[in-house]
Amino acid sequence: MADQKDFPVIFELSKEGRKGCSLPDLDVPEVDLASEFGDDYIRTDEPDLPELSELQLIRHYTALSRRNYGVDTGFYPLGSCTMKYNPKMNEDVARFEGFSHVHPLQETETVQGSLELMYDLQTSLEEISGMNTVTLQPAAGAHGEWTGLMMIRAYHEQNGDTERTEVIVPDSAHGTNPASATVAGFKAVTVKTDENGLVDLEDLKRVVGPKTAAFMLTNPNTLGLFEEHILEMAEIVHDAGGKLYYDGANLNAIMGYVRPGDMGFDVVHLNLHKTFTGPHGGGGPGSGPIGITAELAPFLPKPVLVKNGDFFEFDYNRPHSIGRVKPYYGNFGINVRAYTYIRTMGPDGLKKVSEYAVLNANYVMRRLQEKYALPFDQHCKHEFVLSGKNQKKLGVRTLDIAKRLLDYGFHPPTIYFPLNVEEAMMMEPTETESKETLDEFIDAMLEIAKETEDQPELVQDAPHTTVVSRLDETLAARKPVLRYMKED
């Protein structure tokens, strides 16, 4: 059962007559609300709100904020989610009045600076990804996936190739891949992973065919391994008339070394809120631009940002466009942050990002493999997958290990994903973490492995030091308590 440690909720602090604010005198005409909205919408009793002083209110919410785990307070080893540090310079630039105070409905003549930034960001992403054209409209990675697949669909339909109804995805793919394919009107077809953790080429040849619209691939893949036969896979798909789609979730492992466009990909989506340090988590905002080859350019979502001489404007005359996919051309604030990051790092800095991401991941992986099973014993890229199957034999599941990490002050890694690894633990240290932080995390994981051997019940009952102890997860999922209920 979950329990709440001693912490009075705001209603319990309430005392009649206390006030935490003083409102100014009314300086606008009073309105007869009943005549405006009708009696049914006008409350007749006072709302049951807590009465507290300003000091109590500030301390209450400050105490709550200290319980919130964030990338500014601790290490996130989440595999495939890239919870890296968000440089504060990016936040400052995004708050410049010239950016934060513009309105999306302003005339283009009045926002040339903002449009220039967006155009330059598109150009930078084209160079980084090796693609011909980029649009910033999609609001997140999955939205970018859907947008790219809709363009592929429009391309095939334009060519009269309407029988291409299938999208191939690896069995280790992000769950958004088959979901995006389905929402875009395709049938998702699975291709197997071989004994080396890579796409099984023979199985790919088996599933590809005249119905193939696209093959969605993450490279490095979700196991953190670079697809060594990518050029051969591109040839197989293209010879069959399909398009190759790049899930850009793992671009931070290869920047400056290889580009998706050079591998043969036709469509790429990039996660600016991950790879390029926009704040990530909590439901958004995100940014998932897509890059495409020249032959897909006619199908870009409109409007398309173009440059005519020294003037930046939106082109709405796109007869083959799939249409607008996001109001006001994307999440501008995230684009500003990504642009700042790219200009700050430069090409050499982005290459260093990849180097240190790969170095950190291999360091953690090699130190942990002495106690945790390593399903694919080879050098990884930016992330890796361990298995808790050895601990499972002792009665401790991967979930227990994740819960126990909370007692050591760490956010758990991604668990039970990818689905093709038993008791999976997926870890990505990112390039921003120091060796000292990584060593602390490694020591905690090794200590938990020792606890599993010596006193497994300690791990099975974790966490022990958190505000809320272990939840009944089934009950929490089916009957969540989402608000405070005052006791009578």
TAWO-V865464 format. One record per residue. N is the residue number from 1. RES is the residue in one small letter. BURIAL is b if it has 9 or more other ideal C-beta (glycine too) atoms within 8 Angstrom, else e. Layout:
BEGIN
n->N res->RES burial->BURIAL
n->N res->RES burial->BURIAL
END
This chain:
BEGIN
n->1 res->m burial->e
n->2 res->a burial->b
n->3 res->d burial->e
n->4 res->q burial->e
n->5 res->k burial->e
n->6 res->d burial->e
n->7 res->f burial->e
n->8 res->p burial->e
n->9 res->v burial->e
n->10 res->i burial->b
n->11 res->f burial->e
n->12 res->e burial->e
n->13 res->l burial->b
n->14 res->s burial->b
n->15 res->k burial->e
n->16 res->e burial->e
n->17 res->g burial->e
n->18 res->r burial->b
n->19 res->k burial->e
n->20 res->g burial->e
n->21 res->c burial->e
n->22 res->s burial->e
n->23 res->l burial->e
n->24 res->p burial->e
n->25 res->d burial->e
n->26 res->l burial->e
n->27 res->d burial->e
n->28 res->v burial->e
n->29 res->p burial->e
n->30 res->e burial->e
n->31 res->v burial->e
n->32 res->d burial->e
n->33 res->l burial->e
n->34 res->a burial->e
n->35 res->s burial->e
n->36 res->e burial->e
n->37 res->f burial->e
n->38 res->g burial->e
n->39 res->d burial->e
n->40 res->d burial->e
n->41 res->y burial->e
n->42 res->i burial->b
n->43 res->r burial->e
n->44 res->t burial->e
n->45 res->d burial->e
n->46 res->e burial->e
n->47 res->p burial->e
n->48 res->d burial->e
n->49 res->l burial->e
n->50 res->p burial->e
n->51 res->e burial->b
n->52 res->l burial->b
n->53 res->s burial->e
n->54 res->e burial->e
n->55 res->l burial->e
n->56 res->q burial->b
n->57 res->l burial->b
n->58 res->i burial->e
n->59 res->r burial->e
n->60 res->h burial->b
n->61 res->y burial->e
n->62 res->t burial->e
n->63 res->a burial->b
n->64 res->l burial->e
n->65 res->s burial->e
n->66 res->r burial->e
n->67 res->r burial->e
n->68 res->n burial->e
n->69 res->y burial->e
n->70 res->g burial->e
n->71 res->v burial->b
n->72 res->d burial->e
n->73 res->t burial->e
n->74 res->g burial->b
n->75 res->f burial->b
n->76 res->y burial->e
n->77 res->p burial->b
n->78 res->l burial->b
n->79 res->g burial->b
n->80 res->s burial->b
n->81 res->c burial->b
n->82 res->t burial->b
n->83 res->m burial->b
n->84 res->k burial->b
n->85 res->y burial->e
n->86 res->n burial->b
n->87 res->p burial->b
n->88 res->k burial->e
n->89 res->m burial->e
n->90 res->n burial->b
n->91 res->e burial->b
n->92 res->d burial->e
n->93 res->v burial->b
n->94 res->a burial->b
n->95 res->r burial->e
n->96 res->f burial->e
n->97 res->e burial->e
n->98 res->g burial->e
n->99 res->f burial->b
n->100 res->s burial->b
n->101 res->h burial->e
n->102 res->v burial->b
n->103 res->h burial->e
n->104 res->p burial->e
n->105 res->l burial->e
n->106 res->q burial->e
n->107 res->e burial->e
n->108 res->t burial->b
n->109 res->e burial->e
n->110 res->t burial->e
n->111 res->v burial->b
n->112 res->q burial->b
n->113 res->g burial->e
n->114 res->s burial->b
n->115 res->l burial->b
n->116 res->e burial->b
n->117 res->l burial->b
n->118 res->m burial->b
n->119 res->y burial->b
n->120 res->d burial->b
n->121 res->l burial->b
n->122 res->q burial->b
n->123 res->t burial->b
n->124 res->s burial->b
n->125 res->l burial->b
n->126 res->e burial->b
n->127 res->e burial->e
n->128 res->i burial->b
n->129 res->s burial->b
n->130 res->g burial->b
n->131 res->m burial->b
n->132 res->n burial->b
n->133 res->t burial->b
n->134 res->v burial->b
n->135 res->t burial->b
n->136 res->l burial->b
n->137 res->q burial->b
n->138 res->p burial->b
n->139 res->a burial->b
n->140 res->a burial->b
n->141 res->g burial->b
n->142 res->a burial->b
n->143 res->h burial->b
n->144 res->g burial->b
n->145 res->e burial->b
n->146 res->w burial->b
n->147 res->t burial->b
n->148 res->g burial->b
n->149 res->l burial->b
n->150 res->m burial->b
n->151 res->m burial->b
n->152 res->i burial->b
n->153 res->r burial->b
n->154 res->a burial->b
n->155 res->y burial->b
n->156 res->h burial->b
n->157 res->e burial->b
n->158 res->q burial->b
n->159 res->n burial->e
n->160 res->g burial->e
n->161 res->d burial->e
n->162 res->t burial->e
n->163 res->e burial->e
n->164 res->r burial->b
n->165 res->t burial->e
n->166 res->e burial->b
n->167 res->v burial->b
n->168 res->i burial->b
n->169 res->v burial->b
n->170 res->p burial->b
n->171 res->d burial->b
n->172 res->s burial->b
n->173 res->a burial->b
n->174 res->h burial->b
n->175 res->g burial->e
n->176 res->t burial->b
n->177 res->n burial->b
n->178 res->p burial->b
n->179 res->a burial->b
n->180 res->s burial->b
n->181 res->a burial->b
n->182 res->t burial->b
n->183 res->v burial->e
n->184 res->a burial->b
n->185 res->g burial->e
n->186 res->f burial->b
n->187 res->k burial->e
n->188 res->a burial->b
n->189 res->v burial->b
n->190 res->t burial->b
n->191 res->v burial->b
n->192 res->k burial->b
n->193 res->t burial->b
n->194 res->d burial->b
n->195 res->e burial->e
n->196 res->n burial->e
n->197 res->g burial->b
n->198 res->l burial->b
n->199 res->v burial->b
n->200 res->d burial->b
n->201 res->l burial->b
n->202 res->e burial->e
n->203 res->d burial->b
n->204 res->l burial->b
n->205 res->k burial->e
n->206 res->r burial->e
n->207 res->v burial->b
n->208 res->v burial->b
n->209 res->g burial->e
n->210 res->p burial->e
n->211 res->k burial->e
n->212 res->t burial->b
n->213 res->a burial->b
n->214 res->a burial->b
n->215 res->f burial->b
n->216 res->m burial->b
n->217 res->l burial->b
n->218 res->t burial->b
n->219 res->n burial->b
n->220 res->p burial->b
n->221 res->n burial->b
n->222 res->t burial->b
n->223 res->l burial->b
n->224 res->g burial->b
n->225 res->l burial->b
n->226 res->f burial->b
n->227 res->e burial->b
n->228 res->e burial->e
n->229 res->h burial->b
n->230 res->i burial->b
n->231 res->l burial->e
n->232 res->e burial->e
n->233 res->m burial->b
n->234 res->a burial->b
n->235 res->e burial->b
n->236 res->i burial->b
n->237 res->v burial->b
n->238 res->h burial->b
n->239 res->d burial->e
n->240 res->a burial->b
n->241 res->g burial->e
n->242 res->g burial->b
n->243 res->k burial->b
n->244 res->l burial->b
n->245 res->y burial->b
n->246 res->y burial->b
n->247 res->d burial->b
n->248 res->g burial->b
n->249 res->a burial->b
n->250 res->n burial->b
n->251 res->l burial->b
n->252 res->n burial->b
n->253 res->a burial->b
n->254 res->i burial->b
n->255 res->m burial->b
n->256 res->g burial->b
n->257 res->y burial->e
n->258 res->v burial->e
n->259 res->r burial->b
n->260 res->p burial->b
n->261 res->g burial->b
n->262 res->d burial->e
n->263 res->m burial->b
n->264 res->g burial->b
n->265 res->f burial->b
n->266 res->d burial->b
n->267 res->v burial->b
n->268 res->v burial->b
n->269 res->h burial->b
n->270 res->l burial->b
n->271 res->n burial->b
n->272 res->l burial->b
n->273 res->h burial->b
n->274 res->k burial->b
n->275 res->t burial->b
n->276 res->f burial->b
n->277 res->t burial->b
n->278 res->g burial->b
n->279 res->p burial->e
n->280 res->h burial->b
n->281 res->g burial->e
n->282 res->g burial->e
n->283 res->g burial->e
n->284 res->g burial->e
n->285 res->p burial->b
n->286 res->g burial->b
n->287 res->s burial->b
n->288 res->g burial->b
n->289 res->p burial->b
n->290 res->i burial->b
n->291 res->g burial->b
n->292 res->i burial->b
n->293 res->t burial->b
n->294 res->a burial->e
n->295 res->e burial->e
n->296 res->l burial->b
n->297 res->a burial->b
n->298 res->p burial->b
n->299 res->f burial->b
n->300 res->l burial->b
n->301 res->p burial->b
n->302 res->k burial->b
n->303 res->p burial->b
n->304 res->v burial->b
n->305 res->l burial->b
n->306 res->v burial->e
n->307 res->k burial->e
n->308 res->n burial->e
n->309 res->g burial->e
n->310 res->d burial->e
n->311 res->f burial->e
n->312 res->f burial->b
n->313 res->e burial->b
n->314 res->f burial->b
n->315 res->d burial->b
n->316 res->y burial->e
n->317 res->n burial->e
n->318 res->r burial->b
n->319 res->p burial->e
n->320 res->h burial->e
n->321 res->s burial->b
n->322 res->i burial->b
n->323 res->g burial->e
n->324 res->r burial->e
n->325 res->v burial->b
n->326 res->k burial->b
n->327 res->p burial->e
n->328 res->y burial->e
n->329 res->y burial->b
n->330 res->g burial->b
n->331 res->n burial->b
n->332 res->f burial->b
n->333 res->g burial->b
n->334 res->i burial->b
n->335 res->n burial->b
n->336 res->v burial->b
n->337 res->r burial->b
n->338 res->a burial->b
n->339 res->y burial->b
n->340 res->t burial->b
n->341 res->y burial->b
n->342 res->i burial->b
n->343 res->r burial->e
n->344 res->t burial->b
n->345 res->m burial->b
n->346 res->g burial->e
n->347 res->p burial->e
n->348 res->d burial->e
n->349 res->g burial->b
n->350 res->l burial->b
n->351 res->k burial->b
n->352 res->k burial->b
n->353 res->v burial->b
n->354 res->s burial->b
n->355 res->e burial->b
n->356 res->y burial->b
n->357 res->a burial->b
n->358 res->v burial->b
n->359 res->l burial->e
n->360 res->n burial->b
n->361 res->a burial->b
n->362 res->n burial->b
n->363 res->y burial->b
n->364 res->v burial->b
n->365 res->m burial->b
n->366 res->r burial->e
n->367 res->r burial->b
n->368 res->l burial->b
n->369 res->q burial->b
n->370 res->e burial->e
n->371 res->k burial->b
n->372 res->y burial->b
n->373 res->a burial->b
n->374 res->l burial->b
n->375 res->p burial->b
n->376 res->f burial->b
n->377 res->d burial->e
n->378 res->q burial->e
n->379 res->h burial->e
n->380 res->c burial->b
n->381 res->k burial->b
n->382 res->h burial->b
n->383 res->e burial->b
n->384 res->f burial->b
n->385 res->v burial->b
n->386 res->l burial->b
n->387 res->s burial->b
n->388 res->g burial->b
n->389 res->k burial->b
n->390 res->n burial->b
n->391 res->q burial->b
n->392 res->k burial->b
n->393 res->k burial->e
n->394 res->l burial->b
n->395 res->g burial->e
n->396 res->v burial->b
n->397 res->r burial->b
n->398 res->t burial->b
n->399 res->l burial->e
n->400 res->d burial->b
n->401 res->i burial->b
n->402 res->a burial->b
n->403 res->k burial->b
n->404 res->r burial->b
n->405 res->l burial->b
n->406 res->l burial->b
n->407 res->d burial->b
n->408 res->y burial->b
n->409 res->g burial->e
n->410 res->f burial->b
n->411 res->h burial->b
n->412 res->p burial->b
n->413 res->p burial->b
n->414 res->t burial->b
n->415 res->i burial->b
n->416 res->y burial->e
n->417 res->f burial->b
n->418 res->p burial->b
n->419 res->l burial->e
n->420 res->n burial->e
n->421 res->v burial->b
n->422 res->e burial->e
n->423 res->e burial->b
n->424 res->a burial->b
n->425 res->m burial->b
n->426 res->m burial->b
n->427 res->m burial->b
n->428 res->e burial->b
n->429 res->p burial->b
n->430 res->t burial->b
n->431 res->e burial->b
n->432 res->t burial->e
n->433 res->e burial->b
n->434 res->s burial->e
n->435 res->k burial->e
n->436 res->e burial->e
n->437 res->t burial->b
n->438 res->l burial->b
n->439 res->d burial->e
n->440 res->e burial->b
n->441 res->f burial->b
n->442 res->i burial->b
n->443 res->d burial->e
n->444 res->a burial->b
n->445 res->m burial->b
n->446 res->l burial->b
n->447 res->e burial->b
n->448 res->i burial->b
n->449 res->a burial->b
n->450 res->k burial->b
n->451 res->e burial->b
n->452 res->t burial->b
n->453 res->e burial->e
n->454 res->d burial->e
n->455 res->q burial->e
n->456 res->p burial->b
n->457 res->e burial->e
n->458 res->l burial->b
n->459 res->v burial->b
n->460 res->q burial->b
n->461 res->d burial->e
n->462 res->a burial->b
n->463 res->p burial->b
n->464 res->h burial->e
n->465 res->t burial->e
n->466 res->t burial->e
n->467 res->v burial->e
n->468 res->v burial->e
n->469 res->s burial->b
n->470 res->r burial->e
n->471 res->l burial->e
n->472 res->d burial->e
n->473 res->e burial->e
n->474 res->t burial->e
n->475 res->l burial->e
n->476 res->a burial->b
n->477 res->a burial->e
n->478 res->r burial->e
n->479 res->k burial->e
n->480 res->p burial->e
n->481 res->v burial->e
n->482 res->l burial->e
n->483 res->r burial->e
n->484 res->y burial->e
n->485 res->m burial->e
n->486 res->k burial->e
n->487 res->e burial->e
n->488 res->d burial->e
END
